[in-house]
């Protein structure tokens, strides 16, 4: 047991490499997580941007935080799908019969989601710069933005892990992605919540994506994030811890 624990990071790096190769060989993953958010950003900025009143002179500056969140949300179905495939093929059972740290396999999938998402977000920000995005934010603000996005990635990845480890079918494993996709749409990601009808506005202002988007938007503008940053951190941390607990319980049941 001590030997297995001492080699946890080595084992996880092997699992990470295995999972990353699957991602790089999957064109639909790259298209969905990177190309689709960029296409959405292009449509909203150059087609719909002139008709949307946000109080900002540069709509791409207003839009970018929501696009980053959508890119992360788009990846959740692939996490659950890859985990489901490993369960169905008995991959975890094989790993458990080998001198491999037991949690290394699932952490390999989680870290793959994290790294591939970070890569996609960097590309999206670069495209946004070409489209006119500008930010006076300093290095500390960018680090804070990265930290919040990483927490959000981990929260969604562990939610996906629950579905992937406990689903009975592929459709069941990937179904978790659909409600997650709606959250950025019913938030302040595209338009201010003040323009929404009462019940929709109430939901939009009291769900995690709005607080995360508003926090990132404030940090990018080099403005005080106020209480929104604490709400965003509470949402991300709370969801991540609860999802981690249930995901690990589902993982233990496979042993």
Secondary structure by P-SEA (a helix, b strand, c coil): caaaaaaaaaaaaaaaaaaaaaaaacaaaaaaacaaaaaaaaaaaccccccccccccccccccaaaaaaaaaaaaaaaaaaaaaaaaaaaaaaaaaacccccaaaaaaaaaaaaaaaaaaaaaaaaaaaaacccccccaaaaaaaaaaaaaaaaaaaaaaaaaaacccccccccaaaaaaaacccccccccccccccaaaaaaaaccaaaaaaaaaaaaaacccccaaaaaaaaaaaaaaaaaaaaaaaaaaaac
